Amino acid sequence: MDLLRAVMVGPHGTPYHDGLFFFDLQFPGDYPHIPPRAHYHSGGLRLNPNLYACGRVCLSLLGTWPGKECEQWDPKKSTMLQVLVSIQALILNEKPYFNEPGFERAANTNHGEKSSLAYNETAFLYSCRTMLYSLRRPPKHFEDYVAGHFRTRGHAILVACRAYLDNAQVGTAVEGYKGQNEAGSSKGCSKDFKRQLKQLFEDLLMEFTVKGANCKEFLSQKVKVGDATALPKKEDN
């Protein structure tokens, strides 16, 4: 085998939660003496400092980024599983902003944490767009998996979107979220983030419904809002 396609589910507690991220890997003729080559299905989006819009995956283990000797590929010890786990744990993490070289020095500072929250908003928006991309153009041989994943997780994703629109910090929402008093943040999300997320919410709701996800509560709310706006205005005599 010289080709491998892998799908990774975004970890909870991160701006990538419940998303699907696809990677193609090629094993050179002299593998495992050298690391595999990786390509990320980006859909033209750069949602992480280590994942480029062109599909490049920057990781010391892959030899695409400098690193300490213990972080580099070791023909005697390194494995494909290690590569995948490293991508999930080191790249798709809760604060990807600090993956950018030099930015780690700003960790635990007001400026750094504020920038990290803003980056997470963008990362989640791109993650939602990646969901739509995967739903509409699923990678070959993963069509059923994509449909099944979002059929199962669609409701939770929409609940999280609603929480973020209610000012919960990206990555902190849980499935049991019920309303604004559980938002968990007084800082709130940016207006531009909410504006973009509202449209993405509508698009995701449509796609998840088509795939058979449990979207009844959101559809009923949409109908109520539509009925309210459709009521004729009372004219003065």
C-alpha positions in Angstrom: 0.0 0.0 0.0 1.4 3.4 -1.0 -1.7 5.6 -0.6 -3.9 6.3 2.5 -6.9 8.6 3.0 -7.8 9.4 6.6 -10.6 11.4 8.1 -10.2 13.0 11.5 -13.0 14.3 13.8 -12.3 17.6 15.4 -11.8 17.2 19.2 -14.3 18.6 21.7 -13.2 21.8 23.5 -11.6 23.2 20.4 -12.9 25.4 17.5 -12.8 22.3 15.3 -15.2 20.2 17.4 -17.4 17.8 15.4 -15.9 18.8 12.1 -14.4 16.4 9.6 -10.9 16.9 8.3 -9.5 14.8 5.4 -5.9 13.9 4.7 -4.3 12.0 1.9 -0.9 10.4 2.6 1.6 8.9 0.3 4.3 6.4 1.3 7.5 6.9 -0.8 9.5 4.0 -2.0 12.0 4.3 0.8 9.4 4.6 3.5 9.8 4.1 6.5 13.3 5.5 6.2 11.7 8.8 5.4 8.3 10.1 6.6 5.1 9.9 4.5 3.9 12.9 2.4 0.7 14.5 3.6 -1.9 16.6 1.8 -4.9 18.3 3.6 -8.2 18.7 1.9 -8.5 22.4 2.6 -11.3 23.5 0.3 -9.2 26.6 -0.2 -9.4 27.6 3.5 -6.5 28.0 6.0 -8.2 27.2 9.3 -5.0 26.6 11.2 -1.4 27.9 11.1 -0.1 24.4 10.3 -2.7 23.6 7.6 -2.2 25.7 4.5 -4.9 26.5 1.9 -2.8 24.7 -0.7 -3.0 21.5 1.4 0.5 21.6 2.9 0.7 20.1 6.4 3.5 21.7 8.6 4.6 19.2 11.2 8.1 18.3 12.4 7.3 14.6 12.2 6.6 14.9 8.5 9.8 16.9 7.9 7.8 19.9 6.7 8.7 22.1 9.7 11.9 22.4 11.8 11.9 20.7 15.2 13.9 19.1 17.9 15.5 15.7 17.1 12.9 14.0 19.3 10.1 15.6 17.3 11.4 14.4 13.9 10.7 11.2 12.1 12.6 8.2 13.4 12.6 5.2 11.0 12.9 2.8 13.9 10.2 4.3 16.1 7.8 6.6 14.2 4.5 5.3 12.8 1.6 6.5 10.7 -0.6 6.4 13.8 1.8 8.8 15.5 1.4 11.2 12.6 -2.4 11.2 12.8 -2.4 11.5 16.6 0.1 14.4 16.3 -2.2 16.2 13.8 -5.2 15.8 16.1 -3.4 16.7 19.4 -0.8 19.3 18.3 -2.5 21.0 15.3 -6.3 20.7 16.0 -6.0 22.0 19.5 -8.0 24.4 21.7 -5.7 27.4 21.0 -4.4 27.1 17.5 -3.4 30.8 17.4 -0.3 29.9 19.4 0.8 27.4 16.8 2.1 30.3 14.8 5.9 30.6 15.2 6.7 33.2 17.9 3.2 33.6 19.0 3.6 31.2 21.9 5.5 33.9 23.8 2.2 35.8 24.0 0.4 32.9 25.8 -1.2 33.9 29.1 -1.0 37.6 28.3 -4.1 39.8 27.7 -3.1 40.6 24.2 -2.3 37.0 23.3 -5.5 35.5 24.8 -7.7 38.2 23.1 -6.0 37.4 19.8 -6.5 33.7 20.4 -10.2 34.1 21.0 -10.5 36.1 17.8 -8.6 33.4 15.9 -10.9 30.7 17.3 -13.9 32.5 15.9 -12.4 32.5 12.4 -11.3 28.9 12.8 -14.8 27.8 13.7 -16.3 29.7 10.8 -13.8 28.0 8.5 -14.6 24.7 10.1 -18.3 25.2 9.4 -17.5 26.0 5.8 -15.4 22.8 5.6 -18.4 20.9 6.9 -20.5 22.3 4.1 -17.7 21.5 1.6 -17.5 17.9 2.8 -21.3 17.5 2.7 -21.6 18.8 -0.8 -18.5 17.2 -2.2 -17.5 14.3 0.1 -14.2 12.6 -0.7 -14.4 9.4 -2.6 -15.1 6.3 -0.6 -16.2 8.5 2.4 -19.6 9.5 1.1 -21.6 7.3 3.6 -19.3 8.2 6.5 -19.8 11.9 5.9 -23.5 11.6 5.7 -23.7 9.4 8.8 -21.4 11.6 10.9 -23.4 14.7 10.3 -26.7 12.8 10.7 -25.5 11.9 14.2 -23.7 15.1 15.2 -25.8 17.7 13.3 -28.0 18.6 16.3 -25.0 19.1 18.6 -23.3 21.3 16.0 -26.4 23.5 15.7 -26.7 23.7 19.5 -23.1 24.9 19.6 -23.8 27.5 16.9 -26.8 28.8 18.9 -24.6 29.0 22.0 -21.9 31.0 20.2 -24.6 33.4 18.9 -25.6 33.8 22.6 -22.0 34.8 23.5 -20.5 31.5 24.6 -16.9 31.3 23.8 -16.1 29.1 20.8 -15.2 25.6 22.0 -16.9 25.8 25.4 -20.5 24.9 24.4 -22.0 21.6 25.3 -24.9 19.6 23.9 -27.1 20.5 26.9 -27.0 24.2 26.2 -30.4 25.7 26.7 -30.2 29.5 26.7 -28.3 32.7 27.2 -28.0 32.3 30.9 -25.6 29.4 30.2 -23.5 31.3 27.7 -20.5 31.2 30.0 -18.9 34.5 28.8 -19.6 38.1 29.5 -17.2 39.2 26.7 -19.3 38.0 23.9 -18.3 37.2 20.3 -17.6 39.8 17.6 -20.5 41.2 15.6 -18.8 40.1 12.3 -18.5 36.5 13.7 -22.2 36.4 14.6 -23.2 37.9 11.2 -21.3 35.2 9.3 -22.3 32.4 11.7 -26.0 33.2 11.3 -25.8 32.5 7.5 -23.7 29.4 8.1 -26.3 28.2 10.6 -29.0 28.4 8.0 -26.9 26.6 5.4 -25.9 23.8 7.9 -29.5 23.5 9.0 -30.6 22.8 5.5 -27.8 20.3 4.8 -28.2 18.4 8.1 -31.9 18.2 7.5 -31.4 16.6 4.1 -29.0 14.1 5.7 -31.6 13.1 8.3 -30.2 14.8 11.4 -32.5 15.7 14.3 -33.3 19.3 13.4 -37.0 19.6 14.4 -36.5 22.2 17.1 -34.6 24.5 14.9 -37.0 24.0 11.9 -40.0 24.8 14.2 -38.3 27.9 15.5 -37.6 29.0 11.9 -41.2 28.4 11.0 -42.4 30.5 14.0 -40.1 33.4 13.1 -41.3 33.1 9.5 -44.9 33.2 10.5 -44.3 36.2 12.7 -42.7 38.2 10.0 -45.3 37.1 7.5 -48.3 38.5 9.5 -50.0 41.4 7.7 -49.7 44.8 9.2 -52.9 46.4 10.5 -53.8 49.4 8.4 -55.2 52.5 9.9 -58.8 53.4 9.0 
